[in-house]
Every structure is written in C-alpha cells, then in structure tokens.
Amino acid sequence: MEGDIIFNIDVMLAKRKMSVTELAEKVGITITNMSILKTGKAKALKISTLAKLCAALDCQPGDLLEYRAKDNCES
C-alpha cells in the first residue's frame, strides 16, 4: 500500500510566528521553492534542505513530515 508524505510547514510557521518569506531566506531557497514544499507539490527534498528547515524552525524532521496511507478502496 502506498501513501503520501504531507509537509506540515504551515503548522510550524504558525507556531513560530514566521512568514514564508522569512523561512525561505533563513533556509536559502526561493519563495517559489518554499511554496512548492509548503503545498506538498515537491517530488523530492534534499536532506540538507530538511536540516536547514529544522534549524530555522527549531524543530525535528517529524514535526515537518507526516505519512498518510492511501485508502485501499480505489477501483
């Protein structure tokens, strides 16, 4: 069974009272790429980028990433 990885960047931004622009600057990526991550449309994520996100948001990888199984009812 396959599933999806959900990015909870919005949750951490709200907890840290930080803007997407501020986070993008701290991590060193473009706002466009940050938006792609935030909306869950990213196809890949470098471990170094994940580490920078964790450092900027003072959190653990598990605070940012969540696995959700897909329903097995698709026909």
Distance bins in CASP14 RR format, pairs under 12 A and 6 or more apart:
PFRMAT RR
TARGET T0000
AUTHOR 0000-0000-0000
RMODE 2
METHOD distances of the structure
MODEL  1
1 67 0 0 0 0 0 1 0 0 0 0 0
1 68 0 0 0 0 0 1 0 0 0 0 0
1 69 1 0 1 0 0 0 0 0 0 0 0
1 70 1 0 0 1 0 0 0 0 0 0 0
1 71 0 0 0 0 1 0 0 0 0 0 0
1 72 1 0 0 1 0 0 0 0 0 0 0
1 73 0 0 0 0 0 1 0 0 0 0 0
1 74 0 0 0 0 0 1 0 0 0 0 0
2 67 0 0 0 0 0 1 0 0 0 0 0
2 68 0 0 0 0 0 1 0 0 0 0 0
2 69 1 0 0 1 0 0 0 0 0 0 0
2 70 1 0 1 0 0 0 0 0 0 0 0
2 71 0 0 0 0 0 1 0 0 0 0 0
2 72 0 0 0 0 1 0 0 0 0 0 0
2 74 0 0 0 0 0 1 0 0 0 0 0
3 66 0 0 0 0 0 1 0 0 0 0 0
3 67 1 0 0 1 0 0 0 0 0 0 0
3 68 1 0 0 1 0 0 0 0 0 0 0
3 69 1 0 1 0 0 0 0 0 0 0 0
3 70 1 0 1 0 0 0 0 0 0 0 0
3 71 0 0 0 0 1 0 0 0 0 0 0
3 72 0 0 0 0 0 1 0 0 0 0 0
3 74 0 0 0 0 0 1 0 0 0 0 0
4 40 0 0 0 0 1 0 0 0 0 0 0
4 41 0 0 0 0 0 1 0 0 0 0 0
4 42 0 0 0 0 0 1 0 0 0 0 0
4 43 0 0 0 0 0 1 0 0 0 0 0
4 65 0 0 0 0 0 1 0 0 0 0 0
4 66 0 0 0 0 1 0 0 0 0 0 0
4 67 1 0 0 1 0 0 0 0 0 0 0
4 68 1 0 1 0 0 0 0 0 0 0 0
4 69 0 0 0 0 1 0 0 0 0 0 0
4 70 1 0 0 1 0 0 0 0 0 0 0
4 71 0 0 0 0 0 1 0 0 0 0 0
5 37 0 0 0 0 0 1 0 0 0 0 0
5 40 0 0 0 0 1 0 0 0 0 0 0
5 41 0 0 0 0 0 1 0 0 0 0 0
5 42 0 0 0 0 1 0 0 0 0 0 0
5 43 0 0 0 0 0 1 0 0 0 0 0
5 44 0 0 0 0 0 1 0 0 0 0 0
5 45 0 0 0 0 1 0 0 0 0 0 0
5 50 0 0 0 0 0 1 0 0 0 0 0
5 61 0 0 0 0 0 1 0 0 0 0 0
5 62 0 0 0 0 0 1 0 0 0 0 0
5 64 0 0 0 0 1 0 0 0 0 0 0
5 65 1 0 1 0 0 0 0 0 0 0 0
5 66 1 0 0 1 0 0 0 0 0 0 0
5 67 1 0 1 0 0 0 0 0 0 0 0
5 68 1 0 0 1 0 0 0 0 0 0 0
5 69 0 0 0 0 0 1 0 0 0 0 0
5 70 0 0 0 0 0 1 0 0 0 0 0
6 37 0 0 0 0 0 1 0 0 0 0 0
6 38 0 0 0 0 0 1 0 0 0 0 0
6 39 0 0 0 0 0 1 0 0 0 0 0
6 40 1 0 0 1 0 0 0 0 0 0 0
6 41 0 0 0 0 0 1 0 0 0 0 0
6 42 0 0 0 0 0 1 0 0 0 0 0
6 62 0 0 0 0 0 1 0 0 0 0 0
6 64 0 0 0 0 1 0 0 0 0 0 0
6 65 1 0 0 1 0 0 0 0 0 0 0
6 66 1 0 1 0 0 0 0 0 0 0 0
6 67 1 0 0 1 0 0 0 0 0 0 0
6 68 1 0 1 0 0 0 0 0 0 0 0
6 69 0 0 0 0 0 1 0 0 0 0 0
6 70 0 0 0 0 0 1 0 0 0 0 0
7 13 0 0 0 0 0 1 0 0 0 0 0
7 34 0 0 0 0 0 1 0 0 0 0 0
7 35 0 0 0 0 0 1 0 0 0 0 0
7 36 0 0 0 0 1 0 0 0 0 0 0
7 37 1 0 1 0 0 0 0 0 0 0 0
7 38 1 0 0 1 0 0 0 0 0 0 0
7 39 1 0 0 1 0 0 0 0 0 0 0
7 40 1 0 1 0 0 0 0 0 0 0 0
7 41 0 0 0 0 1 0 0 0 0 0 0
7 42 1 0 0 1 0 0 0 0 0 0 0
7 45 0 0 0 0 1 0 0 0 0 0 0
7 49 0 0 0 0 0 1 0 0 0 0 0
7 50 0 0 0 0 0 1 0 0 0 0 0
7 53 0 0 0 0 1 0 0 0 0 0 0
7 57 0 0 0 0 0 1 0 0 0 0 0
7 61 0 0 0 0 0 1 0 0 0 0 0
7 62 0 0 0 0 0 1 0 0 0 0 0
7 63 0 0 0 0 0 1 0 0 0 0 0
7 64 1 0 0 1 0 0 0 0 0 0 0
7 65 1 0 0 1 0 0 0 0 0 0 0
7 66 0 0 0 0 1 0 0 0 0 0 0
7 67 0 0 0 0 0 1 0 0 0 0 0
7 68 0 0 0 0 0 1 0 0 0 0 0
8 14 0 0 0 0 1 0 0 0 0 0 0
8 15 0 0 0 0 1 0 0 0 0 0 0
8 37 0 0 0 0 0 1 0 0 0 0 0
8 38 0 0 0 0 1 0 0 0 0 0 0
8 39 0 0 0 0 0 1 0 0 0 0 0
8 40 0 0 0 0 0 1 0 0 0 0 0
8 53 0 0 0 0 0 1 0 0 0 0 0
8 57 0 0 0 0 0 1 0 0 0 0 0
8 59 0 0 0 0 1 0 0 0 0 0 0
8 60 0 0 0 0 0 1 0 0 0 0 0
8 61 0 0 0 0 0 1 0 0 0 0 0
8 62 0 0 0 0 1 0 0 0 0 0 0
8 63 1 0 0 1 0 0 0 0 0 0 0
8 64 1 0 1 0 0 0 0 0 0 0 0
8 65 1 0 0 1 0 0 0 0 0 0 0
8 66 1 0 1 0 0 0 0 0 0 0 0
8 67 0 0 0 0 0 1 0 0 0 0 0
8 68 0 0 0 0 0 1 0 0 0 0 0
9 15 0 0 0 0 0 1 0 0 0 0 0
9 16 0 0 0 0 0 1 0 0 0 0 0
9 18 0 0 0 0 1 0 0 0 0 0 0
9 19 0 0 0 0 0 1 0 0 0 0 0
9 20 0 0 0 0 1 0 0 0 0 0 0
9 23 1 0 0 1 0 0 0 0 0 0 0
9 24 0 0 0 0 0 1 0 0 0 0 0
9 27 0 0 0 0 0 1 0 0 0 0 0
9 29 0 0 0 0 0 1 0 0 0 0 0
9 33 0 0 0 0 0 1 0 0 0 0 0
9 34 1 0 0 1 0 0 0 0 0 0 0
9 35 0 0 0 0 1 0 0 0 0 0 0
9 36 0 0 0 0 0 1 0 0 0 0 0
9 37 1 0 0 1 0 0 0 0 0 0 0
9 38 1 0 1 0 0 0 0 0 0 0 0
9 39 0 0 0 0 1 0 0 0 0 0 0
9 40 0 0 0 0 1 0 0 0 0 0 0
9 42 0 0 0 0 0 1 0 0 0 0 0
9 45 0 0 0 0 0 1 0 0 0 0 0
9 49 0 0 0 0 0 1 0 0 0 0 0
9 50 0 0 0 0 0 1 0 0 0 0 0
9 53 1 0 0 1 0 0 0 0 0 0 0
9 54 0 0 0 0 0 1 0 0 0 0 0
9 56 0 0 0 0 0 1 0 0 0 0 0
9 57 0 0 0 0 1 0 0 0 0 0 0
9 59 0 0 0 0 0 1 0 0 0 0 0
9 61 0 0 0 0 0 1 0 0 0 0 0
9 62 0 0 0 0 0 1 0 0 0 0 0
9 63 0 0 0 0 1 0 0 0 0 0 0
9 64 1 0 0 1 0 0 0 0 0 0 0
9 65 0 0 0 0 1 0 0 0 0 0 0
9 66 0 0 0 0 0 1 0 0 0 0 0
10 16 0 0 0 0 0 1 0 0 0 0 0
10 18 0 0 0 0 0 1 0 0 0 0 0
10 19 0 0 0 0 0 1 0 0 0 0 0
10 20 0 0 0 0 1 0 0 0 0 0 0
10 23 0 0 0 0 0 1 0 0 0 0 0
10 34 0 0 0 0 0 1 0 0 0 0 0
10 35 0 0 0 0 0 1 0 0 0 0 0
10 37 0 0 0 0 0 1 0 0 0 0 0
10 38 1 0 0 1 0 0 0 0 0 0 0
10 39 0 0 0 0 1 0 0 0 0 0 0
10 40 0 0 0 0 0 1 0 0 0 0 0
10 57 0 0 0 0 0 1 0 0 0 0 0
10 63 0 0 0 0 0 1 0 0 0 0 0
10 64 0 0 0 0 0 1 0 0 0 0 0
10 66 0 0 0 0 0 1 0 0 0 0 0
11 18 0 0 0 0 0 1 0 0 0 0 0
11 38 0 0 0 0 0 1 0 0 0 0 0
11 57 0 0 0 0 1 0 0 0 0 0 0
11 59 0 0 0 0 1 0 0 0 0 0 0
11 62 0 0 0 0 0 1 0 0 0 0 0
11 63 1 0 0 1 0 0 0 0 0 0 0
11 64 0 0 0 0 1 0 0 0 0 0 0
11 65 0 0 0 0 0 1 0 0 0 0 0
11 66 0 0 0 0 1 0 0 0 0 0 0
12 18 0 0 0 0 1 0 0 0 0 0 0
12 20 0 0 0 0 0 1 0 0 0 0 0
12 23 0 0 0 0 1 0 0 0 0 0 0
12 37 0 0 0 0 0 1 0 0 0 0 0
12 38 0 0 0 0 0 1 0 0 0 0 0
12 53 0 0 0 0 1 0 0 0 0 0 0
12 54 0 0 0 0 1 0 0 0 0 0 0
12 56 0 0 0 0 1 0 0 0 0 0 0
12 57 1 0 1 0 0 0 0 0 0 0 0
12 58 0 0 0 0 1 0 0 0 0 0 0
12 59 1 0 1 0 0 0 0 0 0 0 0
12 60 0 0 0 0 0 1 0 0 0 0 0
12 61 0 0 0 0 0 1 0 0 0 0 0
12 62 0 0 0 0 0 1 0 0 0 0 0
12 63 1 0 0 1 0 0 0 0 0 0 0
12 64 1 0 0 1 0 0 0 0 0 0 0
12 65 0 0 0 0 0 1 0 0 0 0 0
12 66 0 0 0 0 0 1 0 0 0 0 0
13 19 1 0 0 1 0 0 0 0 0 0 0
13 20 1 0 0 1 0 0 0 0 0 0 0
13 21 0 0 0 0 0 1 0 0 0 0 0
13 22 0 0 0 0 1 0 0 0 0 0 0
13 23 1 0 0 1 0 0 0 0 0 0 0
13 24 0 0 0 0 0 1 0 0 0 0 0
13 26 0 0 0 0 0 1 0 0 0 0 0
13 27 0 0 0 0 0 1 0 0 0 0 0
13 34 0 0 0 0 1 0 0 0 0 0 0
13 35 0 0 0 0 0 1 0 0 0 0 0
13 37 0 0 0 0 0 1 0 0 0 0 0
13 38 0 0 0 0 1 0 0 0 0 0 0
13 53 0 0 0 0 0 1 0 0 0 0 0
13 56 0 0 0 0 0 1 0 0 0 0 0
13 57 1 0 0 1 0 0 0 0 0 0 0
13 59 0 0 0 0 0 1 0 0 0 0 0
13 63 0 0 0 0 0 1 0 0 0 0 0
13 64 0 0 0 0 0 1 0 0 0 0 0
14 20 0 0 0 0 0 1 0 0 0 0 0
14 23 0 0 0 0 0 1 0 0 0 0 0
14 38 0 0 0 0 0 1 0 0 0 0 0
14 57 0 0 0 0 0 1 0 0 0 0 0
15 57 0 0 0 0 1 0 0 0 0 0 0
15 58 0 0 0 0 1 0 0 0 0 0 0
15 59 0 0 0 0 1 0 0 0 0 0 0
15 63 0 0 0 0 1 0 0 0 0 0 0
15 64 0 0 0 0 0 1 0 0 0 0 0
16 22 0 0 0 0 1 0 0 0 0 0 0
16 23 0 0 0 0 1 0 0 0 0 0 0
16 26 0 0 0 0 0 1 0 0 0 0 0
16 53 0 0 0 0 0 1 0 0 0 0 0
16 54 0 0 0 0 0 1 0 0 0 0 0
16 56 0 0 0 0 1 0 0 0 0 0 0
16 57 1 0 1 0 0 0 0 0 0 0 0
16 58 1 0 0 1 0 0 0 0 0 0 0
16 59 0 0 0 0 1 0 0 0 0 0 0
16 63 0 0 0 0 0 1 0 0 0 0 0
16 64 0 0 0 0 0 1 0 0 0 0 0
17 23 0 0 0 0 0 1 0 0 0 0 0
17 57 0 0 0 0 0 1 0 0 0 0 0
18 24 0 0 0 0 0 1 0 0 0 0 0
18 25 0 0 0 0 0 1 0 0 0 0 0
18 26 0 0 0 0 1 0 0 0 0 0 0
18 27 0 0 0 0 0 1 0 0 0 0 0
18 34 0 0 0 0 0 1 0 0 0 0 0
18 53 0 0 0 0 0 1 0 0 0 0 0
18 56 1 0 0 1 0 0 0 0 0 0 0
18 57 1 0 0 1 0 0 0 0 0 0 0
18 58 0 0 0 0 0 1 0 0 0 0 0
18 59 0 0 0 0 0 1 0 0 0 0 0
19 25 0 0 0 0 1 0 0 0 0 0 0
19 26 0 0 0 0 0 1 0 0 0 0 0
19 31 0 0 0 0 1 0 0 0 0 0 0
19 34 0 0 0 0 0 1 0 0 0 0 0
19 35 0 0 0 0 0 1 0 0 0 0 0
19 38 0 0 0 0 0 1 0 0 0 0 0
19 56 0 0 0 0 0 1 0 0 0 0 0
20 26 0 0 0 0 0 1 0 0 0 0 0
20 27 0 0 0 0 0 1 0 0 0 0 0
20 29 0 0 0 0 0 1 0 0 0 0 0
20 30 0 0 0 0 0 1 0 0 0 0 0
20 31 1 0 0 1 0 0 0 0 0 0 0
20 32 0 0 0 0 0 1 0 0 0 0 0
20 33 0 0 0 0 0 1 0 0 0 0 0
20 34 1 0 1 0 0 0 0 0 0 0 0
20 35 1 0 0 1 0 0 0 0 0 0 0
20 36 0 0 0 0 0 1 0 0 0 0 0
20 37 0 0 0 0 1 0 0 0 0 0 0
20 38 1 0 0 1 0 0 0 0 0 0 0
20 39 0 0 0 0 0 1 0 0 0 0 0
20 53 0 0 0 0 0 1 0 0 0 0 0
20 56 0 0 0 0 0 1 0 0 0 0 0
20 57 0 0 0 0 0 1 0 0 0 0 0
21 27 0 0 0 0 0 1 0 0 0 0 0
21 28 0 0 0 0 0 1 0 0 0 0 0
21 29 0 0 0 0 0 1 0 0 0 0 0
21 30 0 0 0 0 0 1 0 0 0 0 0
21 31 1 0 1 0 0 0 0 0 0 0 0
21 32 0 0 0 0 0 1 0 0 0 0 0
21 34 0 0 0 0 1 0 0 0 0 0 0
21 35 0 0 0 0 0 1 0 0 0 0 0
21 38 0 0 0 0 0 1 0 0 0 0 0
22 28 0 0 0 0 0 1 0 0 0 0 0
22 31 0 0 0 0 0 1 0 0 0 0 0
22 34 0 0 0 0 0 1 0 0 0 0 0
22 56 0 0 0 0 1 0 0 0 0 0 0
22 57 0 0 0 0 0 1 0 0 0 0 0
23 29 0 0 0 0 1 0 0 0 0 0 0
23 30 0 0 0 0 0 1 0 0 0 0 0
23 31 0 0 0 0 1 0 0 0 0 0 0
23 33 0 0 0 0 0 1 0 0 0 0 0
23 34 1 0 0 1 0 0 0 0 0 0 0
23 35 0 0 0 0 0 1 0 0 0 0 0
23 37 0 0 0 0 1 0 0 0 0 0 0
23 38 0 0 0 0 1 0 0 0 0 0 0
23 49 0 0 0 0 0 1 0 0 0 0 0
23 52 0 0 0 0 1 0 0 0 0 0 0
23 53 1 0 0 1 0 0 0 0 0 0 0
23 54 0 0 0 0 0 1 0 0 0 0 0
23 55 0 0 0 0 0 1 0 0 0 0 0
23 56 1 0 1 0 0 0 0 0 0 0 0
23 57 1 0 0 1 0 0 0 0 0 0 0
23 58 0 0 0 0 0 1 0 0 0 0 0
23 59 0 0 0 0 0 1 0 0 0 0 0
23 64 0 0 0 0 0 1 0 0 0 0 0
24 30 1 0 0 1 0 0 0 0 0 0 0
24 31 1 0 1 0 0 0 0 0 0 0 0
24 32 0 0 0 0 1 0 0 0 0 0 0
24 33 1 0 0 1 0 0 0 0 0 0 0
24 34 1 0 1 0 0 0 0 0 0 0 0
24 35 0 0 0 0 1 0 0 0 0 0 0
24 36 0 0 0 0 0 1 0 0 0 0 0
24 37 0 0 0 0 1 0 0 0 0 0 0
24 38 0 0 0 0 1 0 0 0 0 0 0
24 49 0 0 0 0 0 1 0 0 0 0 0
24 52 0 0 0 0 0 1 0 0 0 0 0
24 53 0 0 0 0 0 1 0 0 0 0 0
24 56 0 0 0 0 1 0 0 0 0 0 0
25 31 0 0 0 0 1 0 0 0 0 0 0
25 34 0 0 0 0 1 0 0 0 0 0 0
25 52 0 0 0 0 0 1 0 0 0 0 0
25 56 0 0 0 0 1 0 0 0 0 0 0
26 34 0 0 0 0 0 1 0 0 0 0 0
26 49 0 0 0 0 0 1 0 0 0 0 0
26 52 1 0 0 1 0 0 0 0 0 0 0
26 53 0 0 0 0 1 0 0 0 0 0 0
26 54 0 0 0 0 0 1 0 0 0 0 0
26 55 0 0 0 0 1 0 0 0 0 0 0
26 56 1 1 0 0 0 0 0 0 0 0 0
26 57 0 0 0 0 1 0 0 0 0 0 0
26 58 0 0 0 0 0 1 0 0 0 0 0
27 33 0 0 0 0 1 0 0 0 0 0 0
27 34 1 0 0 1 0 0 0 0 0 0 0
27 37 0 0 0 0 1 0 0 0 0 0 0
27 38 0 0 0 0 0 1 0 0 0 0 0
27 45 0 0 0 0 0 1 0 0 0 0 0
27 46 0 0 0 0 0 1 0 0 0 0 0
27 48 0 0 0 0 1 0 0 0 0 0 0
27 49 1 0 0 1 0 0 0 0 0 0 0
27 50 0 0 0 0 1 0 0 0 0 0 0
27 51 0 0 0 0 1 0 0 0 0 0 0
27 52 1 0 1 0 0 0 0 0 0 0 0
27 53 1 0 1 0 0 0 0 0 0 0 0
27 54 0 0 0 0 1 0 0 0 0 0 0
27 55 0 0 0 0 1 0 0 0 0 0 0
27 56 1 0 1 0 0 0 0 0 0 0 0
27 57 0 0 0 0 1 0 0 0 0 0 0
27 64 0 0 0 0 0 1 0 0 0 0 0
28 34 0 0 0 0 1 0 0 0 0 0 0
28 46 0 0 0 0 0 1 0 0 0 0 0
28 48 0 0 0 0 0 1 0 0 0 0 0
28 49 0 0 0 0 1 0 0 0 0 0 0
28 52 1 0 0 1 0 0 0 0 0 0 0
28 53 0 0 0 0 0 1 0 0 0 0 0
28 55 0 0 0 0 0 1 0 0 0 0 0
28 56 0 0 0 0 1 0 0 0 0 0 0
29 35 0 0 0 0 0 1 0 0 0 0 0
29 36 0 0 0 0 1 0 0 0 0 0 0
29 37 0 0 0 0 1 0 0 0 0 0 0
29 38 0 0 0 0 0 1 0 0 0 0 0
29 42 0 0 0 0 0 1 0 0 0 0 0
29 45 0 0 0 0 0 1 0 0 0 0 0
29 46 0 0 0 0 1 0 0 0 0 0 0
29 48 0 0 0 0 0 1 0 0 0 0 0
29 49 1 0 0 1 0 0 0 0 0 0 0
29 50 0 0 0 0 0 1 0 0 0 0 0
29 52 0 0 0 0 1 0 0 0 0 0 0
29 53 0 0 0 0 1 0 0 0 0 0 0
29 56 0 0 0 0 0 1 0 0 0 0 0
30 36 0 0 0 0 1 0 0 0 0 0 0
30 37 0 0 0 0 0 1 0 0 0 0 0
30 49 0 0 0 0 0 1 0 0 0 0 0
31 37 0 0 0 0 0 1 0 0 0 0 0
31 38 0 0 0 0 1 0 0 0 0 0 0
32 38 0 0 0 0 0 1 0 0 0 0 0
32 39 0 0 0 0 0 1 0 0 0 0 0
32 41 0 0 0 0 0 1 0 0 0 0 0
32 42 0 0 0 0 0 1 0 0 0 0 0
33 39 0 0 0 0 0 1 0 0 0 0 0
33 40 0 0 0 0 0 1 0 0 0 0 0
33 41 0 0 0 0 0 1 0 0 0 0 0
33 42 0 0 0 0 1 0 0 0 0 0 0
33 43 0 0 0 0 0 1 0 0 0 0 0
33 44 0 0 0 0 0 1 0 0 0 0 0
33 45 0 0 0 0 0 1 0 0 0 0 0
33 46 0 0 0 0 0 1 0 0 0 0 0
33 49 0 0 0 0 1 0 0 0 0 0 0
33 52 0 0 0 0 0 1 0 0 0 0 0
33 53 0 0 0 0 0 1 0 0 0 0 0
34 40 0 0 0 0 0 1 0 0 0 0 0
34 41 0 0 0 0 0 1 0 0 0 0 0
34 42 0 0 0 0 1 0 0 0 0 0 0
34 45 0 0 0 0 0 1 0 0 0 0 0
34 49 0 0 0 0 1 0 0 0 0 0 0
34 52 0 0 0 0 0 1 0 0 0 0 0
34 53 0 0 0 0 1 0 0 0 0 0 0
34 56 0 0 0 0 0 1 0 0 0 0 0
34 57 0 0 0 0 0 1 0 0 0 0 0
35 41 0 0 0 0 1 0 0 0 0 0 0
35 42 0 0 0 0 1 0 0 0 0 0 0
36 42 1 0 1 0 0 0 0 0 0 0 0
36 43 0 0 0 0 1 0 0 0 0 0 0
36 44 0 0 0 0 0 1 0 0 0 0 0
36 45 0 0 0 0 0 1 0 0 0 0 0
36 49 0 0 0 0 0 1 0 0 0 0 0
37 43 0 0 0 0 0 1 0 0 0 0 0
37 44 0 0 0 0 0 1 0 0 0 0 0
37 45 1 0 0 1 0 0 0 0 0 0 0
37 46 0 0 0 0 0 1 0 0 0 0 0
37 49 0 0 0 0 1 0 0 0 0 0 0
37 50 0 0 0 0 1 0 0 0 0 0 0
37 52 0 0 0 0 0 1 0 0 0 0 0
37 53 0 0 0 0 1 0 0 0 0 0 0
37 64 0 0 0 0 1 0 0 0 0 0 0
37 65 0 0 0 0 0 1 0 0 0 0 0
38 45 0 0 0 0 0 1 0 0 0 0 0
38 53 0 0 0 0 0 1 0 0 0 0 0
38 64 0 0 0 0 0 1 0 0 0 0 0
40 64 0 0 0 0 0 1 0 0 0 0 0
40 65 0 0 0 0 0 1 0 0 0 0 0
40 66 0 0 0 0 0 1 0 0 0 0 0
40 68 0 0 0 0 0 1 0 0 0 0 0
42 49 0 0 0 0 1 0 0 0 0 0 0
42 50 0 0 0 0 0 1 0 0 0 0 0
42 53 0 0 0 0 0 1 0 0 0 0 0
42 64 0 0 0 0 0 1 0 0 0 0 0
42 65 0 0 0 0 0 1 0 0 0 0 0
44 50 0 0 0 0 0 1 0 0 0 0 0
45 51 0 0 0 0 0 1 0 0 0 0 0
45 52 0 0 0 0 0 1 0 0 0 0 0
45 53 0 0 0 0 1 0 0 0 0 0 0
45 54 0 0 0 0 0 1 0 0 0 0 0
45 61 0 0 0 0 1 0 0 0 0 0 0
45 64 0 0 0 0 1 0 0 0 0 0 0
45 65 0 0 0 0 1 0 0 0 0 0 0
46 52 0 0 0 0 1 0 0 0 0 0 0
46 53 0 0 0 0 0 1 0 0 0 0 0
47 53 0 0 0 0 0 1 0 0 0 0 0
47 54 0 0 0 0 0 1 0 0 0 0 0
47 61 0 0 0 0 1 0 0 0 0 0 0
47 65 0 0 0 0 0 1 0 0 0 0 0
48 54 0 0 0 0 0 1 0 0 0 0 0
48 55 0 0 0 0 0 1 0 0 0 0 0
49 55 0 0 0 0 0 1 0 0 0 0 0
49 56 0 0 0 0 0 1 0 0 0 0 0
49 61 0 0 0 0 0 1 0 0 0 0 0
49 64 0 0 0 0 0 1 0 0 0 0 0
50 56 0 0 0 0 0 1 0 0 0 0 0
50 57 0 0 0 0 0 1 0 0 0 0 0
50 59 0 0 0 0 0 1 0 0 0 0 0
50 60 0 0 0 0 0 1 0 0 0 0 0
50 61 1 0 1 0 0 0 0 0 0 0 0
50 62 0 0 0 0 1 0 0 0 0 0 0
50 63 0 0 0 0 0 1 0 0 0 0 0
50 64 1 0 0 1 0 0 0 0 0 0 0
50 65 1 0 0 1 0 0 0 0 0 0 0
51 57 0 0 0 0 0 1 0 0 0 0 0
51 59 0 0 0 0 0 1 0 0 0 0 0
51 60 0 0 0 0 0 1 0 0 0 0 0
51 61 0 0 0 0 1 0 0 0 0 0 0
51 64 0 0 0 0 0 1 0 0 0 0 0
52 58 0 0 0 0 0 1 0 0 0 0 0
52 59 0 0 0 0 0 1 0 0 0 0 0
52 61 0 0 0 0 0 1 0 0 0 0 0
52 64 0 0 0 0 0 1 0 0 0 0 0
53 59 0 0 0 0 1 0 0 0 0 0 0
53 60 0 0 0 0 0 1 0 0 0 0 0
53 61 0 0 0 0 1 0 0 0 0 0 0
53 62 0 0 0 0 0 1 0 0 0 0 0
53 63 0 0 0 0 1 0 0 0 0 0 0
53 64 1 0 0 1 0 0 0 0 0 0 0
53 65 0 0 0 0 1 0 0 0 0 0 0
54 60 1 0 0 1 0 0 0 0 0 0 0
54 61 1 0 0 1 0 0 0 0 0 0 0
54 62 0 0 0 0 1 0 0 0 0 0 0
54 63 1 0 0 1 0 0 0 0 0 0 0
54 64 1 0 0 1 0 0 0 0 0 0 0
54 65 0 0 0 0 0 1 0 0 0 0 0
55 61 0 0 0 0 0 1 0 0 0 0 0
55 64 0 0 0 0 0 1 0 0 0 0 0
56 64 0 0 0 0 0 1 0 0 0 0 0
57 63 1 0 0 1 0 0 0 0 0 0 0
57 64 1 0 0 1 0 0 0 0 0 0 0
58 64 0 0 0 0 0 1 0 0 0 0 0
59 65 0 0 0 0 0 1 0 0 0 0 0
61 67 0 0 0 0 0 1 0 0 0 0 0
END
